[in-house]
């Protein structure tokens, strides 16, 4: 009982630190940029907005939607990765590595090919549909005949399907002359995030994260293995289906907002489990906060570097971490 209470206190402490760090990064992201502003100007813009003030327009119309968009995308990708890793029991699983992001990007390319004027609602739907197609293809190939997931097959299938779908996206872009539009989605960036995207995307991401928290106990049991979960009376097929569906929806929303960003869903759940253990009731909230903070910090750095692609900034961390995981867990995957 005492150990349980100590673990709970430890989680509260770690989660509080993560939230505090997110707030600090949030404020720095609003203040820093090509046009630096001070904290007082930020509060004045929020509380006493003046449309004739250039700094107020920068803060309200550009900076705040951008930082909220980065938080949403980071949360969506990180929680999506945690869900996929729990279902597949594969520590290398990530929305960008198992075909979700590339599938979503392909559907967005096809959507723009037939209509240059597309509503954000339609982008979310087509992106979600593409994530489902890409993810389903990888999971069907990666699933072993005995009913479980073969880690090696899953990673290889993810690499192959992602490459195929990305190539198809480029082919669509070349054929319909959409290179400029597709470059934005492939590079990944939140500079063009609008309030409309925030209003539509925020409720969906929040609801899905809450649903993940509600099923977190089942994810913790599923993480022990399908045989153990079935022995404890869990409906494994239903849990896997719901988890993958929610993960695909989060990945689809992220791609609809910023394009393809990999490794967030790979790294953040690992760090969260290292800090608080494998109880997904703790992992999911911490993953959500840390994922948002990571993408927000990366976007701030990218902005200070002259609007470099966010995906490139994250890859500088993600690729070495991915190679580290392969070396560390290579015997078991």
MOUR-V424514 format. One record per pair of residues at least 24 apart in sequence whose ideal C-beta (glycine too) atoms are under 10 Angstrom apart, sorted by sequence separation. I is the first residue (numbers start at 1). J is the second residue. D is the distance in whole Angstrom. If there is no record, write none. Layout:
i: <I;I>
j: <J;J>
d: <D;D>
This chain:
i: <34;35;77;103;104;106;107;134;137;138;215;218;219;267;268;294;33;103;104;105;106;107;136;137;218;268;33;37;101;103;104;105;107;135;264;265;268;35;100;103;104;106;107;134;137;138;215;264;267;268;30;31;35;100;102;103;104;106;133;134;137;215;264;30;33;101;102;103;104;105;33;100;101;103;104;134;212;264;32;99;100;103;104;134;211;212;215;263;264;30;31;99;100;102;103;133;134;211;30;33;98;99;100;101;103;29;30;99;100;101;103;212;261;264;29;99;100;103;130;211;212;30;95;98;99;100;102;29;30;98;99;208;209;254;258;261;26;29;99;100;208;211;212;28;29;95;98;99;130;207;208;27;95;98;99;26;29;97;98;208;209;254;258;25;26;29;99;207;208;99;26;98;205;25;26;93;204;205;208;25;93;204;264;264;267;204;205;261;263;22;93;204;205;260;261;262;88;223;259;261;264;267;271;80;84;88;202;259;260;261;263;267;270;22;87;90;201;205;258;259;261;262;263;266;200;201;258;261;262;263;264;265;88;224;261;263;264;267;270;80;84;88;201;223;263;266;267;270;93;98;102;109;197;200;201;223;262;263;266;97;98;105;200;220;223;261;262;263;93;97;99;100;103;106;107;110;127;220;222;263;267;89;90;92;98;99;102;103;106;109;110;113;197;198;219;220;221;263;266;88;89;90;91;92;98;99;102;105;106;109;112;113;116;197;219;220;223;262;88;90;93;94;97;98;99;101;102;103;104;105;106;108;109;111;112;197;219;220;87;88;89;90;92;93;96;97;99;100;102;103;106;107;109;110;113;114;116;123;217;218;219;220;88;92;95;98;99;102;103;105;106;109;113;194;216;217;220;90;94;98;99;101;102;105;106;108;109;112;113;193;216;217;219;220;89;90;93;97;99;100;101;102;103;104;105;106;107;113;116;192;193;215;216;219;88;92;96;99;102;103;106;109;110;112;188;192;215;216;88;99;102;105;109;188;190;191;213;214;216;90;110;113;189;190;212;213;216;109;112;113;188;189;190;213;215;216;84;108;112;185;188;189;213;214;185;187;188;190;212;213;109;187;188;189;212;213;108;109;112;124;185;186;187;188;211;212;108;120;123;184;185;186;187;188;210;121;184;185;209;212;213;106;109;120;124;128;183;209;212;105;108;109;119;120;123;124;148;149;182;148;209;106;120;121;147;148;209;105;120;124;146;147;104;105;119;120;206;105;205;101;102;101;101;205;147;147;149;169;96;166;162;162;139;139;190;190;193;188;136;190;191;135;190;135;188;189;188;191;132;135;136;190;191;132;135;189;190;131;134;188;189;73;133;74;131;132;135;191;73;128;131;132;134;135;72;130;131;189;70;71;129;131;132;189;191;69;70;73;128;131;132;189;190;69;70;72;127;128;130;131;187;188;189;68;69;127;128;130;131;187;188;189;66;67;69;70;128;129;131;186;187;188;189;66;69;127;128;131;187;188;65;66;68;69;72;76;83;124;127;128;130;131;184;186;187;188;65;66;67;69;72;79;86;126;127;130;183;188;65;66;68;71;75;125;127;128;188;65;66;69;73;76;80;124;127;128;62;64;65;68;69;72;76;79;80;83;86;123;124;126;127;62;65;68;72;75;79;82;86;123;126;127;62;64;65;71;75;78;124;125;62;65;66;69;72;73;76;80;83;86;87;123;124;61;65;68;69;72;75;76;79;83;86;89;123;124;61;64;65;68;71;72;75;79;82;85;86;89;122;123;60;86;87;89;121;83;86;87;89;120;82;86;89;120;85;118;87;100;104;108;103;107;100;104;108;100;103;104;107;108;87;98;99;100;103;104;107;100;101;104;105;100;101;104;105;108;87;88;95;99;100;103;104;108;86;87;95;98;101;102;86;87;93;100;101;105;87;88;95;96;100;104;105;87;88;95;104;83;86;87;94;95;96;101;102;83;84;95;96;101;83;84;87;95;100;101;102;82;83;86;101;83;85;80;83;84;80;83;84;96;101;82;83;95;96;97;100;80;81;84;95;96;97;79;80;83;84;95;96;98;79;80;82;83;94;95;96;97;80;81;94;95;96;97;77;80;81;94;95;96;76;79;80;94;95;155;78;79;80;93;94;76;77;80;93;94;76;77;80;92;94;75;76;91;94;76;77;78;93;73;76;77;72;75;76;77;91;92;151;155;75;76;91;154;73;74;76;85;72;73;76;77;81;84;85;151;152;72;73;76;81;83;84;91;151;73;81;82;86;150;73;74;77;80;81;85;69;72;73;77;79;80;81;84;85;72;73;77;78;79;81;82;83;70;74;77;78;81;82;69;70;73;76;77;78;81;82;85;69;75;76;77;78;79;80;81;74;78;79;82;73;74;77;78;82;86;75;78;74;78;86;83;86;82;85;86;82;83;82;79;82;83;79;82;78;79;81;82;80;78;79;78;79;82;77;78;81;101;78;80;75;76;78;79;74;75;78;79;74;75;77;78;74;75;76;77;78;96;74;75;76;78;71;74;75;77;78;71;73;74;75;77;96;72;73;74;75;76;96;71;72;74;75;71;74;75;97;70;71;73;74;96;70;72;73;74;68;70;71;72;74;94;67;70;71;74;97;69;70;73;69;70;67;68;70;71;94;67;70;66;69;70;92;67;70;66;67;92;66;91;92;91;74;66;73;77;91;92;91;90;63;70;74;91;92;91;90;18;18;15;18;14;17;15;14;15;14;11;10;11;10;11;19;22;26;10;15;18;19;22;25;26;29;33;11;14;18;21;22;25;28;29;32;7;18;20;21;22;24;25;28;31;32;34;7;11;12;15;18;19;22;23;25;26;29;30;33;34;11;15;18;19;22;25;26;29;32;33;7;10;11;14;17;18;21;22;25;28;29;32;34;16;24;34;8;11;15;18;19;22;25;26;29;33;7;11;14;15;18;22;25;14;21>
j: <58;59;101;127;128;130;131;158;161;162;239;242;243;291;292;318;58;128;129;130;131;132;161;162;243;293;59;63;127;129;130;131;133;161;290;291;294;62;127;130;131;133;134;161;164;165;242;291;294;295;58;59;63;128;130;131;132;134;161;162;165;243;292;59;62;130;131;132;133;134;63;130;131;133;134;164;242;294;63;130;131;134;135;165;242;243;246;294;295;62;63;131;132;134;135;165;166;243;63;66;131;132;133;134;136;63;64;133;134;135;137;246;295;298;64;134;135;138;165;246;247;66;131;134;135;136;138;66;67;135;136;245;246;291;295;298;64;67;137;138;246;249;250;67;68;134;137;138;169;246;247;67;135;138;139;67;70;138;139;249;250;295;299;67;68;71;141;249;250;142;70;142;249;70;71;138;249;250;253;71;139;250;310;311;314;252;253;309;311;71;142;253;254;309;310;311;138;273;309;311;314;317;321;131;135;139;253;310;311;312;314;318;321;74;139;142;253;257;310;311;313;314;315;318;253;254;311;314;315;316;317;318;142;278;315;317;318;321;324;135;139;143;256;278;318;321;322;325;149;154;158;165;253;256;257;279;318;319;322;154;155;162;257;277;280;318;319;320;151;155;157;158;161;164;165;168;185;278;280;321;325;148;149;151;157;158;161;162;165;168;169;172;256;257;278;279;280;322;325;148;149;150;151;152;158;159;162;165;166;169;172;173;176;257;279;280;283;322;149;151;154;155;158;159;160;162;163;164;165;166;167;169;170;172;173;258;280;281;149;150;151;152;154;155;158;159;161;162;164;165;168;169;171;172;175;176;178;185;279;280;281;282;151;155;158;161;162;165;166;168;169;172;176;257;279;280;283;154;158;162;163;165;166;169;170;172;173;176;177;257;280;281;283;284;154;155;158;162;164;165;166;167;168;169;170;171;172;178;181;257;258;280;281;284;154;158;162;165;168;169;172;175;176;178;254;258;281;282;155;166;169;172;176;255;257;258;280;281;283;158;178;181;257;258;280;281;284;178;181;182;257;258;259;282;284;285;154;178;182;255;258;259;283;284;256;258;259;261;283;284;181;259;260;261;284;285;181;182;185;197;258;259;260;261;284;285;182;194;197;258;259;260;261;262;284;196;259;260;284;287;288;182;185;196;200;204;259;285;288;182;185;186;196;197;200;201;225;226;259;226;287;185;199;200;226;227;288;185;200;204;226;227;185;186;200;201;288;188;288;185;186;186;188;292;236;237;240;260;188;260;260;262;240;244;295;296;299;295;244;298;299;244;299;245;298;299;299;302;244;247;248;302;303;245;248;302;303;245;248;302;303;188;248;190;247;248;251;307;190;245;248;249;251;252;190;248;249;307;189;190;248;250;251;308;310;189;190;193;248;251;252;309;310;190;191;193;248;249;251;252;308;309;310;190;191;249;250;252;253;309;310;311;189;190;192;193;251;252;254;309;310;311;312;190;193;251;252;255;311;312;190;191;193;194;197;201;208;249;252;253;255;256;309;311;312;313;191;192;193;195;198;205;212;252;253;256;309;314;192;193;195;198;202;252;254;255;315;193;194;197;201;204;208;252;255;256;191;193;194;197;198;201;205;208;209;212;215;252;253;255;256;192;195;198;202;205;209;212;216;253;256;257;193;195;196;202;206;209;255;256;194;197;198;201;204;205;208;212;215;218;219;255;256;194;198;201;202;205;208;209;212;216;219;222;256;257;195;198;199;202;205;206;209;213;216;219;220;223;256;257;195;221;222;224;256;219;222;223;225;256;219;223;226;257;223;256;226;244;248;252;248;252;247;251;255;248;251;252;255;256;236;247;248;249;252;253;256;250;251;254;255;251;252;255;256;259;239;240;247;251;252;255;256;260;239;240;248;251;254;255;240;241;247;254;255;259;242;243;250;251;255;259;260;243;244;251;260;240;243;244;251;252;254;259;260;242;243;254;255;260;243;244;247;255;260;261;262;243;244;247;262;245;247;243;246;247;244;247;248;260;265;247;248;260;261;262;265;246;247;250;261;262;263;246;247;250;251;262;263;265;247;248;250;251;262;263;264;265;249;250;263;264;265;266;247;250;251;264;265;266;247;250;251;265;266;326;250;251;252;265;266;249;250;253;266;267;250;251;254;266;268;250;251;266;269;252;253;254;269;250;253;254;250;253;254;255;269;270;329;333;254;255;270;333;253;254;256;265;253;254;257;258;262;265;266;332;333;254;255;258;263;265;266;273;333;256;264;265;269;333;257;258;261;264;265;269;254;257;258;262;264;265;266;269;270;258;259;263;264;265;267;268;269;257;261;264;265;268;269;257;258;261;264;265;266;269;270;273;258;264;265;266;267;268;269;270;264;268;269;272;264;265;268;269;273;278;268;271;268;272;280;280;283;280;283;284;283;284;284;283;286;287;284;287;284;285;287;288;287;286;287;287;288;291;287;288;291;311;289;291;287;288;290;291;287;288;291;292;288;289;291;292;289;290;291;292;293;311;290;291;292;294;288;291;292;294;295;289;291;292;293;295;314;291;292;293;294;295;315;291;292;294;295;292;295;296;318;292;293;295;296;318;293;295;296;297;292;294;295;296;298;318;292;295;296;299;322;295;296;299;296;297;295;296;298;299;322;296;299;296;299;300;322;299;302;299;300;325;300;325;326;326;310;303;310;314;328;329;329;329;303;310;314;332;333;333;333;271;272;272;275;272;275;275;275;276;276;275;275;276;276;277;285;288;292;277;282;285;286;289;292;293;296;300;279;282;286;289;290;293;296;297;300;276;287;289;290;291;293;294;297;300;301;303;277;281;282;285;288;289;292;293;295;296;299;300;303;304;282;286;289;290;293;296;297;300;303;304;279;282;283;286;289;290;293;294;297;300;301;304;306;289;297;307;282;285;289;292;293;296;299;300;303;307;282;286;289;290;293;297;300;290;297>
d: <9;10;9;9;7;5;8;9;5;8;7;9;7;9;9;10;8;10;8;7;10;9;10;10;8;9;10;8;9;8;4;9;7;9;10;8;6;9;10;4;4;8;9;6;9;10;7;6;7;9;10;9;9;10;8;5;9;7;10;7;8;7;10;6;9;9;9;7;9;9;7;8;7;5;7;9;10;6;9;9;4;2;9;6;8;8;8;9;6;10;8;8;8;6;7;8;10;10;5;9;10;10;9;8;9;7;7;8;6;10;8;6;7;9;10;3;5;9;8;6;9;9;8;8;6;10;10;8;6;6;8;10;9;10;8;9;10;5;6;8;5;10;9;9;10;9;9;4;10;10;9;9;8;5;9;6;7;9;7;6;8;9;9;9;9;9;10;10;6;10;9;8;9;9;7;10;7;7;8;9;10;9;10;10;8;10;6;9;9;8;9;6;9;10;6;7;10;9;9;5;6;7;9;9;8;8;10;9;6;10;6;6;8;9;9;8;5;10;7;7;10;7;6;7;9;9;9;6;7;10;10;10;7;9;9;7;8;5;10;10;9;9;8;6;3;7;8;7;9;7;9;10;9;9;6;9;6;7;6;9;8;10;10;9;7;9;9;10;9;7;8;9;8;9;9;9;10;6;9;7;9;8;6;7;8;6;7;8;5;8;9;5;8;9;9;5;9;7;8;9;6;9;8;10;4;9;4;7;8;5;9;8;10;6;9;5;9;9;4;5;7;10;5;9;9;8;8;10;9;7;9;8;8;10;9;10;4;7;8;9;8;9;8;8;9;7;4;9;8;5;5;9;9;6;8;8;9;10;9;8;9;9;8;6;10;8;5;4;10;9;5;4;4;10;8;7;8;6;8;8;10;9;5;5;10;10;6;8;9;6;4;6;8;10;10;7;8;7;9;10;9;9;10;10;10;10;10;6;8;9;7;8;4;8;6;9;7;6;9;9;7;10;9;6;9;9;10;8;10;10;7;10;8;9;7;9;8;10;7;9;10;9;10;5;8;7;5;6;5;10;10;6;9;10;9;9;10;10;8;7;5;7;10;10;9;9;4;9;10;5;8;6;5;9;5;7;9;6;9;9;8;6;8;4;10;9;8;8;9;9;4;6;9;9;10;9;6;7;7;9;9;10;7;6;7;10;9;8;8;8;6;9;9;5;10;7;8;9;9;6;9;10;9;6;7;9;5;5;6;7;10;9;9;7;9;8;10;10;9;10;9;10;9;10;9;10;9;9;10;8;9;9;9;7;8;9;10;9;8;10;8;7;5;9;10;8;10;9;9;8;9;9;8;8;5;7;10;10;9;9;10;9;9;10;8;5;8;6;7;9;4;9;9;10;9;9;8;7;10;9;9;9;9;9;9;10;5;9;6;5;8;6;7;4;10;9;10;5;9;4;9;6;5;9;9;9;9;7;9;4;5;8;9;8;9;8;8;8;9;9;8;4;10;5;3;8;3;7;6;8;9;6;7;8;9;8;9;9;4;7;8;10;10;8;8;9;10;8;9;10;7;8;10;8;7;10;10;8;9;5;9;10;10;8;8;9;10;5;10;7;9;9;9;6;5;8;8;10;6;9;6;6;5;7;10;6;10;9;6;10;4;9;5;5;6;6;6;8;9;9;8;9;9;9;9;9;9;10;9;9;10;7;10;8;9;9;8;9;9;9;8;9;5;9;6;9;9;5;9;8;6;10;4;8;4;9;8;9;10;7;9;9;7;9;10;10;8;7;9;9;9;10;7;9;9;7;6;9;7;7;8;5;8;9;8;10;10;10;9;9;9;9;7;6;7;6;9;5;9;7;9;10;10;10;9;9;10;9;6;8;6;4;9;4;10;9;8;9;7;10;8;9;7;10;9;5;8;9;8;9;9;9;10;9;6;7;10;10;8;8;8;9;5;5;9;4;8;10;7;6;10;9;10;8;7;9;8;7;9;4;5;7;8;9;10;7;10;9;7;9;7;9;10;10;6;5;10;4;9;6;9;8;9;9;7;7;9;8;8;10;9;3;8;8;4;8;9;8;7;9;8;8;10;10;6;10;8;8;8;9;6;8;7;7;10;4;9;8;5;8;9;6;5;4;9;9;9;10;9;8;4;9;7;9;7;8;4;7;7;7;10;8;7;8;9;9;9;10;9;10;5;5;10;10;4;9;9;10;9;7;9;9;7;9;8;8;10;8;8;5;8;9;10;7;8;8;6;8;9;10;9;9;10;9;4;10;7;7;8;9;6;10;6;9;2;6;10;7;5;9;10;5;6;9;8;9;9;9;6;8;8;8;9;9;9;4;6;7;4;6;8;7;9;5;9;5;9;9;7;9;9;9;8;9;10;9;6;4;8;7;8;10;8;7;9;9;9;10;8;8;6;9;9;7;10;9;6;8;6;9;10;9;6;5;9;9;8;9;10;9;6;5;5;9;10;6;8;10;9;9;8;9;7;7;10;5;2;10;9;8;6;7;9;9;8;9;9;9;8;5;9;7;9;4;4;9;8;9;8;4;9;7;10;10;8;7;10;9;10;9;7;5;8;4;3;10;10;7;8;5;6;9;9;9;9;9;9;9;7;10;8;9;10;5;6;9;8;9;4;9;9;9;10;9;8;10;8;6;5;9;9;8;7;8;10;7;8;6;10;6;7;10;10;8;9;10;9;8;6;10;10;8;9;9;6;7;7;10;9;10;9;9;10;9;5;8;6;9;9;5;7;9;10;10;9;9;8;9;10;6;9;8;6;8;8;9;6;8;8;5;9;8;6;8;10;10;9;10;9;9;9;10;10;7;7;9;10;6;9;6;6;9;10;7;7;9;5;9;5;6;5;10;4;5;10;4;7;7;8;9;10;7;10;6;6;10;5;6;10;6;8;10;10;9;9;9;7;10;9;7;10;10;8;10;8;8;10;10;7;9;7;10;9>
